[in-house]
Amino acid sequence: MTTLLTTSDVARIVAQQGPSQVFTGMLDYLLADFLRWQEFDKCARVASHSTTGVIELMPTADHELYSFKFVNGHPNNPQAGLSTVMAFGALAQVSTGEPILISELTLTTALRTAVTSALAARALARPDSRSMALIGNGAQAEFQALAFHEVLGIDTLHLYDVDPAATRKLENNLALTAPSLRIRRFDSTADAVKGVDIVTTVTADKAYATILTADMIEPGMHINALGGDCPGKTELHADVLRKGPVFVEYEPQTRIEGDLQQMPADFAVTELWRVLTGLAAGRQSARDVTIFDSVGFALEDFSALRWLRDAAARHGIGTRIEVAPRLQDPKDLFGVVRAVRQGQTVLVQR
Amino acid sequence: MTTLLTTSDVARIVAQQGPSQVFTGMLDYLLADFLRWQEFDKCARVASHSTTGVIELMPTADHELYSFKFVNGHPNNPQAGLSTVMAFGALAQVSTGEPILISELTLTTALRTAVTSALAARALARPDSRSMALIGNGAQAEFQALAFHEVLGIDTLHLYDVDPAATRKLENNLALTAPSLRIRRFDSTADAVKGVDIVTTVTADKAYATILTADMIEPGMHINALGGDCPGKTELHADVLRKGPVFVEYEPQTRIEGDLQQMPADFAVTELWRVLTGLAAGRQSARDVTIFDSVGFALEDFSALRWLRDAAARHGIGTRIEVAPRLQDPKDLFGVVRAVRQGQTVLVQR
């Protein structure tokens, strides 16, 4: 049988563990997998574009487990009462192909994206970073704020969003969840980023947007750019990318999807795993500008699904469902129909 | 909310409708989609190979619906009590990305594969075909036998499998389900195919096998070759493919995966949709040999998922699950965690 986790199931795991344990726990899984990057079967995600958005499949595998995520990106969804990003995915045994976990990944994508950002910033930002500007205060914002608070010790947040209601929602949620965070609202991106150590951009518009321009970037800043993650969807002016070394998850995918899509094919970037394993340098001085051009990669979902599988087992959360039946005779698939008709079962009870 | 269909759910639909209605009903959905082939966003499936098998993702979309299937192929699985092929998949709205159906596709893949074979044979085999050899009597065999019986009026089956127990299982199932079928067992492929109108090969070995050789092929035969469906996995000797026109589902995929993988890149083939729409000729005379080199294409799962969606609604079968939550405030994803902690719900009830 396969375990099914719904969004409420994942929310219960998060509520029972608390944000601190969730972010640090999931970070351990991500780091462990990034450190063995070369063991993974990797490909750029498979995207299906429409006039309103994109639907993607993101598979990866090591020698033991296979994972994939189904995920959409539809920036106008909130106007129809739907989330911009919805996702689910699965974990399967490589040796047999049997799916062992099917899980919602809507909430989980927000968690793993924040953990990836924190993992990259811990390696690339100045160690004394305490303040962060958060540009884009939608569904992903709380997760970014809490992950940076828990993992990096960020204590001051500067907020800006074109939609003031989104900023109010973020402030209210953070006041309840992380009351020690100092929070200030701003009326523009330029004002919000002034003087901060880290700038996180997480905007949803599927367009060649210019959220950050070079004049806003100060020496020593770390830029955590998440929203340029799709062909035709960028956030950084090209000159921002020229301000310092650019780090990416999986170069072939980021060249197509990231802010990097604006740059020539020979524009130098460094894959994050090389910094994490010590093969490449990260930040070289306190005055360097470091840029993480993040688009989200299948490996992060692989790690998140591994974390979910273990957390669900530990908390006893999840439902067993039968999508890949264990038959008494594996060659007698038709027997399932016959048995249902006769009110019998040919499924092996487990 | 998303509807979930388990294998038992799909088996109940099949048991309630009966094989005849299932095969003819699903065939209408497949034909309707094949006739509008050019409306679909198509790509070869994305495969992850290991030493024991393969795991694949098969996406496609039209302007309204997106579908994908997760499916494995592990020929040694039955020895471990598992099915060779296990699958599940989903149907989503293109306009919003919302998944509307997640379903088992293990049983469904067997159904849609048989329906595709019957659809192709109805267009390519001699109209007076009444006998079929079935080489490979595993999990897929009953479905092939019943679909050809229901759709083409096949009344005589010749069976052969290297595993006599598989043949006995098939005979027993068919005796109960289609007692009017005349069935004969044979001790070799060569004996089984002698004098029949249609030869269906559906063997599981992941190897360059030679199930059919040119000397076995008689004038007027239709060859329905299913088991050569993966790089390194073939069933037909190359000379069999030279016996007559070869028809395929989606040429770029079949060149990589089908028996066609043995042939030069310029070996001529015709896509089935062109025959079905009248753009290309099928069989030209009663003495032609026609060959359907079938590997399974995402469009067939798309059609099957559409059929499942409608059948499940009609029969009131399926469970509602929440993997892509409808939030009261779509930008307040974090609210799910807060609400679970407070024992509240932020999900819109539908």
HADDOCK unambig.tbl for C-alpha pairs under 7 A between the chains (distance, minus, plus):
assign (segid A and resid 6 and name CA) (segid B and resid 321 and name CA) 6.90 0.50 0.50
assign (segid A and resid 6 and name CA) (segid B and resid 322 and name CA) 5.47 0.50 0.50
assign (segid A and resid 6 and name CA) (segid B and resid 323 and name CA) 5.10 0.50 0.50
assign (segid A and resid 7 and name CA) (segid B and resid 322 and name CA) 6.16 0.50 0.50
assign (segid A and resid 7 and name CA) (segid B and resid 323 and name CA) 5.43 0.50 0.50
assign (segid A and resid 7 and name CA) (segid B and resid 325 and name CA) 6.76 0.50 0.50
assign (segid A and resid 11 and name CA) (segid B and resid 336 and name CA) 6.33 0.50 0.50
assign (segid A and resid 11 and name CA) (segid B and resid 337 and name CA) 4.83 0.50 0.50
assign (segid A and resid 11 and name CA) (segid B and resid 340 and name CA) 6.39 0.50 0.50
assign (segid A and resid 12 and name CA) (segid B and resid 340 and name CA) 6.14 0.50 0.50
assign (segid A and resid 14 and name CA) (segid B and resid 337 and name CA) 6.66 0.50 0.50
assign (segid A and resid 15 and name CA) (segid B and resid 337 and name CA) 5.87 0.50 0.50
assign (segid A and resid 15 and name CA) (segid B and resid 340 and name CA) 6.79 0.50 0.50
assign (segid A and resid 15 and name CA) (segid B and resid 341 and name CA) 5.43 0.50 0.50
assign (segid A and resid 52 and name CA) (segid B and resid 95 and name CA) 5.97 0.50 0.50
assign (segid A and resid 55 and name CA) (segid B and resid 97 and name CA) 6.25 0.50 0.50
assign (segid A and resid 72 and name CA) (segid B and resid 97 and name CA) 5.21 0.50 0.50
assign (segid A and resid 74 and name CA) (segid B and resid 96 and name CA) 6.05 0.50 0.50
assign (segid A and resid 74 and name CA) (segid B and resid 97 and name CA) 7.00 0.50 0.50
assign (segid A and resid 77 and name CA) (segid B and resid 96 and name CA) 6.32 0.50 0.50
assign (segid A and resid 78 and name CA) (segid B and resid 330 and name CA) 5.38 0.50 0.50
assign (segid A and resid 78 and name CA) (segid B and resid 331 and name CA) 6.97 0.50 0.50
assign (segid A and resid 81 and name CA) (segid B and resid 330 and name CA) 5.98 0.50 0.50
assign (segid A and resid 82 and name CA) (segid B and resid 326 and name CA) 5.81 0.50 0.50
assign (segid A and resid 82 and name CA) (segid B and resid 327 and name CA) 6.97 0.50 0.50
assign (segid A and resid 82 and name CA) (segid B and resid 330 and name CA) 5.61 0.50 0.50
assign (segid A and resid 83 and name CA) (segid B and resid 330 and name CA) 4.82 0.50 0.50
assign (segid A and resid 83 and name CA) (segid B and resid 331 and name CA) 6.84 0.50 0.50
assign (segid A and resid 86 and name CA) (segid B and resid 98 and name CA) 6.94 0.50 0.50
assign (segid A and resid 86 and name CA) (segid B and resid 324 and name CA) 5.28 0.50 0.50
assign (segid A and resid 87 and name CA) (segid B and resid 324 and name CA) 6.43 0.50 0.50
assign (segid A and resid 88 and name CA) (segid B and resid 323 and name CA) 6.44 0.50 0.50
assign (segid A and resid 95 and name CA) (segid B and resid 52 and name CA) 5.97 0.50 0.50
assign (segid A and resid 96 and name CA) (segid B and resid 74 and name CA) 6.05 0.50 0.50
assign (segid A and resid 96 and name CA) (segid B and resid 77 and name CA) 6.33 0.50 0.50
assign (segid A and resid 97 and name CA) (segid B and resid 55 and name CA) 6.25 0.50 0.50
assign (segid A and resid 97 and name CA) (segid B and resid 72 and name CA) 5.22 0.50 0.50
assign (segid A and resid 98 and name CA) (segid B and resid 86 and name CA) 6.94 0.50 0.50
assign (segid A and resid 104 and name CA) (segid B and resid 323 and name CA) 4.41 0.50 0.50
assign (segid A and resid 104 and name CA) (segid B and resid 324 and name CA) 6.82 0.50 0.50
assign (segid A and resid 106 and name CA) (segid B and resid 324 and name CA) 6.11 0.50 0.50
assign (segid A and resid 107 and name CA) (segid B and resid 333 and name CA) 6.97 0.50 0.50
assign (segid A and resid 138 and name CA) (segid B and resid 331 and name CA) 4.95 0.50 0.50
assign (segid A and resid 139 and name CA) (segid B and resid 331 and name CA) 4.38 0.50 0.50
assign (segid A and resid 139 and name CA) (segid B and resid 332 and name CA) 5.36 0.50 0.50
assign (segid A and resid 139 and name CA) (segid B and resid 333 and name CA) 5.09 0.50 0.50
assign (segid A and resid 139 and name CA) (segid B and resid 334 and name CA) 6.93 0.50 0.50
assign (segid A and resid 142 and name CA) (segid B and resid 334 and name CA) 6.52 0.50 0.50
assign (segid A and resid 166 and name CA) (segid B and resid 331 and name CA) 6.87 0.50 0.50
assign (segid A and resid 321 and name CA) (segid B and resid 6 and name CA) 6.91 0.50 0.50
assign (segid A and resid 322 and name CA) (segid B and resid 6 and name CA) 5.47 0.50 0.50
assign (segid A and resid 322 and name CA) (segid B and resid 7 and name CA) 6.15 0.50 0.50
assign (segid A and resid 323 and name CA) (segid B and resid 6 and name CA) 5.12 0.50 0.50
assign (segid A and resid 323 and name CA) (segid B and resid 7 and name CA) 5.43 0.50 0.50
assign (segid A and resid 323 and name CA) (segid B and resid 88 and name CA) 6.43 0.50 0.50
assign (segid A and resid 323 and name CA) (segid B and resid 104 and name CA) 4.40 0.50 0.50
assign (segid A and resid 324 and name CA) (segid B and resid 86 and name CA) 5.28 0.50 0.50
assign (segid A and resid 324 and name CA) (segid B and resid 87 and name CA) 6.45 0.50 0.50
assign (segid A and resid 324 and name CA) (segid B and resid 104 and name CA) 6.84 0.50 0.50
assign (segid A and resid 324 and name CA) (segid B and resid 106 and name CA) 6.11 0.50 0.50
assign (segid A and resid 325 and name CA) (segid B and resid 7 and name CA) 6.76 0.50 0.50
assign (segid A and resid 326 and name CA) (segid B and resid 82 and name CA) 5.83 0.50 0.50
assign (segid A and resid 327 and name CA) (segid B and resid 82 and name CA) 6.99 0.50 0.50
assign (segid A and resid 330 and name CA) (segid B and resid 78 and name CA) 5.37 0.50 0.50
assign (segid A and resid 330 and name CA) (segid B and resid 81 and name CA) 5.95 0.50 0.50
assign (segid A and resid 330 and name CA) (segid B and resid 82 and name CA) 5.60 0.50 0.50
assign (segid A and resid 330 and name CA) (segid B and resid 83 and name CA) 4.81 0.50 0.50
assign (segid A and resid 331 and name CA) (segid B and resid 78 and name CA) 6.96 0.50 0.50
assign (segid A and resid 331 and name CA) (segid B and resid 83 and name CA) 6.83 0.50 0.50
assign (segid A and resid 331 and name CA) (segid B and resid 138 and name CA) 4.95 0.50 0.50
assign (segid A and resid 331 and name CA) (segid B and resid 139 and name CA) 4.37 0.50 0.50
assign (segid A and resid 331 and name CA) (segid B and resid 166 and name CA) 6.87 0.50 0.50
assign (segid A and resid 332 and name CA) (segid B and resid 139 and name CA) 5.35 0.50 0.50
assign (segid A and resid 333 and name CA) (segid B and resid 107 and name CA) 6.97 0.50 0.50
assign (segid A and resid 333 and name CA) (segid B and resid 139 and name CA) 5.09 0.50 0.50
assign (segid A and resid 334 and name CA) (segid B and resid 139 and name CA) 6.95 0.50 0.50
assign (segid A and resid 334 and name CA) (segid B and resid 142 and name CA) 6.53 0.50 0.50
assign (segid A and resid 336 and name CA) (segid B and resid 11 and name CA) 6.34 0.50 0.50
assign (segid A and resid 337 and name CA) (segid B and resid 11 and name CA) 4.83 0.50 0.50
assign (segid A and resid 337 and name CA) (segid B and resid 14 and name CA) 6.67 0.50 0.50
assign (segid A and resid 337 and name CA) (segid B and resid 15 and name CA) 5.87 0.50 0.50
assign (segid A and resid 340 and name CA) (segid B and resid 11 and name CA) 6.42 0.50 0.50
assign (segid A and resid 340 and name CA) (segid B and resid 12 and name CA) 6.17 0.50 0.50
assign (segid A and resid 340 and name CA) (segid B and resid 15 and name CA) 6.79 0.50 0.50
assign (segid A and resid 341 and name CA) (segid B and resid 15 and name CA) 5.46 0.50 0.50
